[in-house]
Amino acid sequence: MKHIKKLIIWGVSLPLFASANTPDNSLPLTSSHAADIIKSLYTEGVGYTIPAREAQLIRRVGGDPVYGEITFSALQTLLDDLQLSKHDVFYDLGCGVGQTCIQVALVTPAKAVGIELSKTRLNLAKEATDKVKKIYGYDICPNLEWRQEDISKTNLSGATVIFLCSTCFSNELMQKLVNRFSTLPQSLKIISLRQLAANNFFTLIKTYNLPMTWNNDTPVYVYQSKTATPLDKKVKP
């Protein structure tokens, strides 16, 4: 039960219902509350510039250091459809400064794992995570994990949803990822901004047109492994 604070005026004790303005530290949050928090965590253009050595490393593995993100509203559209539960593990491969994973951790009970090769961007993600607790009192760390790793080689154990902001991924990298995904034992959904190469493991189940930081009408493709539950028939937790 939340405590009711009191205001003393001329010896008379009056209740102040502080609970209306004081967070109770419970998660998940409403999308509007989460949007306000995330907006306060990042300044415009943060993460766009990284050291040349980090950019070179990203290019070497088939990625692209050019930066862009899915918007809050676009990701929320996907999450509303996915209806993630506490049993889900959401991977963002190439998580940048971490906004996507932090949104998942704030508005769903799922675990979010962000994989990023740029140390600069990953440090910004970690700083934002710390601010969520220090400023707002929400401890999202138990449901959040950051790794500085090559996305084509990272451990994907437990993944139920994998998100790829893959607009600038090379064809070779996309093929490596599909090969990796096909070996995962559990049912899996892949959300990608590029269509997957033809394969025998995943079926395209839905296409969205959603806003990104560089375009207001970007195609987003949702695939599922052939043993997965269809997205629009998944039972809410």
Sine and cosine of phi, psi and omega as CSV:
sin_phi,cos_phi,sin_psi,cos_psi,sin_omega,cos_omega
0.00,0.00,0.70,-0.71,0.00,-1.00
-0.97,0.24,0.58,-0.81,0.01,-1.00
-0.97,0.24,0.62,-0.78,0.07,-1.00
-0.99,-0.17,0.91,-0.42,0.02,-1.00
-0.98,0.22,0.40,-0.92,-0.02,-1.00
-0.82,-0.57,0.57,-0.82,0.05,-1.00
-0.94,-0.34,0.78,-0.63,-0.01,-1.00
-0.99,-0.16,0.90,-0.43,0.03,-1.00
-0.82,-0.57,0.91,-0.42,0.02,-1.00
0.80,0.60,0.64,0.77,0.07,-1.00
0.99,0.13,-0.01,1.00,0.00,-1.00
-0.98,-0.21,0.77,-0.64,-0.02,-1.00
-1.00,0.00,0.88,-0.48,-0.02,-1.00
-0.89,-0.46,0.69,-0.72,-0.01,-1.00
-0.97,0.26,0.64,-0.77,0.15,-0.99
-0.91,-0.42,0.87,-0.49,-0.04,-1.00
-0.99,0.10,0.96,0.27,-0.08,-1.00
-0.91,0.42,-0.33,0.94,-0.04,-1.00
-0.89,0.46,-0.34,0.94,0.00,-1.00
-0.93,0.36,-0.44,0.90,-0.05,-1.00
-0.90,-0.45,-0.13,0.99,-0.08,-1.00
-0.96,-0.27,0.85,-0.53,-0.01,-1.00
-0.91,0.41,0.58,-0.82,0.01,-1.00
-1.00,-0.09,0.17,0.99,0.07,-1.00
0.92,0.39,0.23,0.97,0.00,-1.00
-1.00,-0.03,0.61,-0.79,0.02,-1.00
-0.85,-0.53,0.39,-0.92,0.02,1.00
-0.98,0.21,0.26,-0.96,0.00,-1.00
-0.99,-0.11,0.25,-0.97,0.18,-0.98
-0.93,0.37,0.41,-0.91,-0.03,-1.00
-0.90,0.43,-0.57,0.82,-0.01,-1.00
-0.92,0.39,-0.65,0.76,0.04,-1.00
-0.91,0.42,-0.71,0.71,0.01,-1.00
-0.89,0.46,-0.63,0.78,0.00,-1.00
-0.88,0.48,-0.66,0.75,0.02,-1.00
-0.90,0.44,-0.66,0.75,-0.01,-1.00
-0.90,0.43,-0.76,0.65,-0.05,-1.00
-0.90,0.44,-0.62,0.79,0.04,-1.00
-0.87,0.50,-0.58,0.82,-0.02,-1.00
-0.98,0.21,-0.30,0.95,-0.09,-1.00
-0.99,0.15,-0.46,0.89,-0.16,-0.99
-0.82,-0.57,0.71,-0.70,0.15,-0.99
-1.00,0.03,0.39,-0.92,-0.06,-1.00
-0.88,0.48,0.75,-0.66,0.05,-1.00
1.00,0.08,0.05,1.00,-0.02,-1.00
-0.90,0.43,0.71,-0.71,0.02,-1.00
1.00,0.02,-0.13,0.99,-0.06,-1.00
-0.95,0.31,-0.51,0.86,-0.02,-1.00
-0.95,-0.31,0.80,-0.60,0.04,-1.00
-0.75,-0.66,0.32,-0.95,0.03,-1.00
-0.85,0.52,0.50,-0.87,-0.04,-1.00
-0.85,0.52,-0.61,0.80,-0.02,-1.00
-0.91,0.42,-0.56,0.83,0.04,-1.00
-0.95,0.31,-0.65,0.76,0.04,-1.00
-0.88,0.47,-0.66,0.75,0.01,-1.00
-0.90,0.43,-0.64,0.77,0.01,-1.00
-0.89,0.45,-0.65,0.76,0.01,-1.00
-0.90,0.43,-0.69,0.73,0.02,-1.00
-0.89,0.46,-0.59,0.81,-0.07,-1.00
-0.89,0.46,-0.50,0.86,-0.03,-1.00
-0.99,-0.13,0.10,0.99,0.09,-1.00
0.99,-0.17,0.10,0.99,0.06,-1.00
-1.00,-0.06,-0.24,-0.97,0.02,-1.00
-0.58,-0.81,0.78,-0.63,-0.03,-1.00
-0.96,0.29,-0.19,0.98,0.06,-1.00
-0.85,0.53,0.73,-0.68,-0.19,-0.98
-0.94,-0.35,0.64,-0.77,0.12,-0.99
-0.29,-0.96,0.33,-0.94,-0.09,-1.00
-0.68,-0.74,0.39,-0.92,0.22,-0.98
-0.96,0.29,0.64,-0.77,-0.01,-1.00
-0.97,0.25,0.28,-0.96,0.01,-1.00
-0.86,0.52,-0.73,0.68,-0.06,-1.00
-0.91,0.42,-0.60,0.80,0.01,-1.00
-0.91,0.41,-0.72,0.69,0.03,-1.00
-0.90,0.44,-0.61,0.80,0.01,-1.00
-0.89,0.45,-0.59,0.81,0.08,-1.00
-0.85,0.52,-0.70,0.71,0.01,-1.00
-0.91,0.42,-0.70,0.72,-0.04,-1.00
-0.92,0.39,-0.58,0.82,0.05,-1.00
-0.88,0.48,-0.60,0.80,0.03,-1.00
-0.97,0.23,-0.62,0.78,-0.05,-1.00
-0.93,0.36,-0.58,0.82,-0.03,-1.00
0.77,0.64,0.86,0.50,-0.05,-1.00
-0.91,0.42,0.58,-0.81,0.04,-1.00
-0.93,-0.38,0.01,-1.00,0.03,-1.00
-0.92,0.40,-0.22,0.98,0.01,-1.00
-1.00,0.02,-0.13,0.99,-0.04,-1.00
-1.00,0.03,0.49,-0.87,0.12,-0.99
-0.79,-0.62,0.89,-0.46,-0.08,-1.00
-0.98,-0.21,0.88,-0.47,0.04,-1.00
-0.98,-0.22,0.72,-0.69,0.16,-0.99
-0.93,-0.38,0.95,-0.32,-0.05,-1.00
-1.00,-0.03,0.96,-0.29,-0.15,-0.99
1.00,-0.05,0.83,0.56,-0.21,-0.98
-0.98,0.21,-0.13,0.99,0.04,-1.00
0.86,0.51,-0.77,-0.64,-0.05,-1.00
-1.00,0.03,0.09,1.00,0.23,-0.97
1.00,-0.06,0.14,0.99,-0.07,-1.00
-0.88,0.47,-0.64,0.77,-0.03,-1.00
-0.89,0.45,-0.74,0.67,-0.02,-1.00
-0.91,0.41,-0.62,0.78,0.01,-1.00
-0.91,0.41,-0.62,0.78,0.06,-1.00
-0.88,0.47,-0.69,0.72,0.03,-1.00
-0.86,0.50,-0.69,0.73,-0.02,-1.00
-0.92,0.38,-0.49,0.87,-0.02,-1.00
-0.99,0.14,-0.59,0.81,-0.16,-0.99
-0.95,-0.32,-0.07,1.00,0.04,-1.00
-0.73,-0.68,0.29,-0.96,0.08,-1.00
-1.00,0.06,0.07,1.00,-0.06,-1.00
-0.97,0.25,0.30,-0.95,0.16,-0.99
-1.00,0.04,0.62,-0.79,0.04,-1.00
-0.87,-0.49,0.70,-0.71,0.00,-1.00
-0.82,-0.58,0.86,-0.51,0.00,-1.00
-0.96,-0.28,0.80,-0.60,0.00,-1.00
-0.91,-0.41,0.81,-0.59,-0.06,-1.00
-0.51,-0.86,0.68,-0.73,-0.02,-1.00
-1.00,0.07,-0.44,0.90,0.00,-1.00
-0.98,0.18,0.89,-0.45,0.03,-1.00
-0.90,0.44,-0.60,0.80,0.01,-1.00
-0.87,0.50,-0.75,0.66,-0.01,-1.00
-0.93,0.37,-0.63,0.77,-0.02,-1.00
-0.92,0.39,-0.60,0.80,0.06,-1.00
-0.89,0.47,-0.59,0.80,0.07,-1.00
-0.91,0.41,-0.60,0.80,0.06,-1.00
-0.89,0.45,-0.68,0.73,0.01,-1.00
-0.91,0.41,-0.64,0.77,0.03,-1.00
-0.89,0.45,-0.65,0.76,0.02,-1.00
-0.90,0.44,-0.63,0.78,0.04,-1.00
-0.87,0.49,-0.70,0.71,0.01,-1.00
-0.88,0.47,-0.63,0.78,-0.01,-1.00
-0.91,0.42,-0.56,0.83,0.01,-1.00
-0.85,0.53,-0.64,0.77,0.00,-1.00
-0.98,0.19,-0.73,0.69,-0.09,-1.00
-0.92,0.38,-0.63,0.78,-0.08,-1.00
-1.00,-0.01,-0.66,0.76,-0.13,-0.99
-0.94,-0.34,-0.22,0.98,0.07,-1.00
0.99,0.11,0.19,0.98,0.00,-1.00
-0.98,-0.18,0.87,-0.50,-0.01,-1.00
-1.00,-0.06,0.99,-0.13,-0.02,-1.00
-1.00,-0.08,-0.02,1.00,-0.07,-1.00
-0.84,0.54,-0.64,0.77,-0.01,-1.00
-0.87,0.49,-0.42,0.91,-0.03,-1.00
-0.95,-0.33,0.38,0.93,-0.08,-1.00
-0.61,-0.79,0.67,-0.74,0.01,-1.00
-0.65,-0.76,0.71,-0.70,0.05,-1.00
-0.90,-0.44,0.66,-0.75,0.05,-1.00
-0.66,-0.75,0.73,-0.68,0.10,-0.99
-1.00,-0.07,1.00,-0.07,-0.11,-0.99
-0.52,-0.85,0.29,-0.96,0.13,-0.99
-0.95,0.30,0.84,-0.54,-0.09,-1.00
-0.91,0.42,-0.39,0.92,-0.01,-1.00
-0.99,0.15,-0.17,0.99,-0.04,-1.00
-0.85,-0.53,-0.16,0.99,-0.09,-1.00
-0.91,0.40,0.44,-0.90,0.04,-1.00
-0.95,0.31,0.84,-0.54,-0.03,-1.00
-0.95,-0.33,0.39,0.92,-0.06,-1.00
-0.87,0.49,0.68,-0.74,0.03,-1.00
1.00,0.09,-0.12,0.99,-0.07,-1.00
-0.88,0.48,0.74,-0.67,0.15,-0.99
-0.91,-0.41,-0.42,0.91,0.08,-1.00
-0.69,-0.72,0.73,-0.68,0.08,-1.00
-0.83,-0.55,0.81,-0.59,0.00,-1.00
-0.96,-0.29,0.72,-0.69,-0.01,-1.00
-0.79,-0.61,0.94,-0.34,0.17,-0.99
-0.99,0.13,0.96,0.28,-0.35,-0.94
-0.99,-0.15,0.27,0.96,-0.08,-1.00
-0.77,0.64,-0.65,0.76,-0.08,-1.00
-0.97,-0.26,0.20,0.98,0.04,-1.00
-0.95,0.33,0.61,-0.79,0.05,-1.00
-0.95,0.31,0.33,-0.95,0.06,-1.00
-0.88,0.48,-0.61,0.79,0.00,-1.00
-0.90,0.44,-0.69,0.73,0.02,-1.00
-0.91,0.42,-0.67,0.74,0.02,-1.00
-0.87,0.50,-0.65,0.76,0.01,-1.00
-0.92,0.40,-0.66,0.75,0.05,-1.00
-0.86,0.51,-0.67,0.74,-0.04,-1.00
-0.92,0.40,-0.70,0.72,0.03,-1.00
-0.86,0.50,-0.67,0.75,0.03,-1.00
-0.87,0.48,-0.66,0.75,0.04,-1.00
-0.90,0.44,-0.74,0.68,-0.06,-1.00
-0.88,0.48,-0.58,0.82,-0.06,-1.00
-0.93,0.38,-0.29,0.96,-0.01,-1.00
-1.00,-0.04,-0.13,0.99,-0.02,-1.00
-0.95,0.31,0.69,-0.72,-0.15,-0.99
-0.97,0.23,-0.44,0.90,-0.12,-0.99
-1.00,-0.05,0.26,-0.97,0.11,-0.99
-0.87,0.50,0.59,-0.80,-0.18,-0.98
-0.54,-0.84,0.63,-0.78,0.15,-0.99
-0.91,-0.42,0.69,-0.72,0.03,-1.00
-0.91,-0.42,0.80,-0.59,0.08,-1.00
-0.92,-0.40,0.89,-0.46,-0.14,-0.99
-0.69,-0.72,0.58,-0.81,0.07,-1.00
-1.00,0.06,-0.09,1.00,0.17,-0.98
-0.86,-0.51,0.56,-0.83,0.08,-1.00
-0.92,0.40,0.60,-0.80,0.07,-1.00
-0.96,0.27,0.52,-0.86,0.10,-1.00
-0.88,0.47,0.44,-0.90,0.01,-1.00
-0.81,0.58,0.74,-0.67,-0.03,-1.00
-0.42,-0.91,0.17,-0.98,-0.03,-1.00
-0.98,-0.22,0.21,0.98,-0.15,-0.99
-0.93,-0.37,-0.45,0.89,-0.10,-1.00
-0.78,-0.63,0.58,-0.82,0.00,-1.00
-0.90,-0.44,0.73,-0.68,0.09,-1.00
-0.95,0.31,0.85,-0.53,-0.07,-1.00
-0.92,-0.39,-0.34,0.94,-0.02,-1.00
-0.31,-0.95,0.56,-0.83,0.10,-1.00
-0.80,-0.60,0.75,-0.66,0.06,-1.00
-0.93,-0.36,0.29,-0.96,0.25,-0.97
-0.82,-0.57,0.94,-0.34,-0.20,-0.98
-0.75,-0.66,0.38,-0.92,0.00,-1.00
-0.98,0.21,0.69,-0.72,0.14,-0.99
-0.87,-0.49,0.06,-1.00,-0.01,-1.00
-0.93,0.36,-0.29,0.96,-0.04,-1.00
-0.94,-0.34,-0.13,0.99,-0.11,-0.99
-0.30,-0.96,0.62,-0.78,-0.03,-1.00
-1.00,-0.04,0.00,1.00,-0.10,-0.99
-0.57,-0.82,0.87,0.50,-0.07,-1.00
-1.00,-0.06,0.76,-0.65,0.07,-1.00
-0.91,0.42,0.68,-0.74,0.06,-1.00
-0.78,-0.62,0.81,-0.58,-0.11,-0.99
-0.95,-0.32,0.77,-0.64,0.02,-1.00
-0.93,-0.38,0.84,-0.54,0.01,-1.00
-0.90,-0.43,0.39,-0.92,0.13,-0.99
-0.71,-0.70,0.54,-0.84,0.11,-0.99
-0.91,0.42,0.44,-0.90,-0.16,-0.99
-0.93,0.36,-0.13,0.99,0.07,-1.00
-0.97,-0.23,0.03,1.00,-0.09,-1.00
-0.99,0.14,0.33,-0.94,0.11,-0.99
-0.97,0.23,0.75,-0.67,0.00,-1.00
-0.82,0.58,0.62,-0.79,-0.09,-1.00
-0.84,0.54,-0.70,0.71,-0.09,-1.00
-0.99,0.15,0.01,1.00,0.04,-1.00
-0.90,-0.43,0.03,1.00,-0.02,-1.00
-0.91,0.41,0.75,-0.66,-0.03,-1.00
-0.97,0.25,0.71,-0.71,0.03,-1.00
-0.93,0.37,0.58,-0.81,-0.01,-1.00
-0.93,0.37,0.00,0.00,0.00,0.00
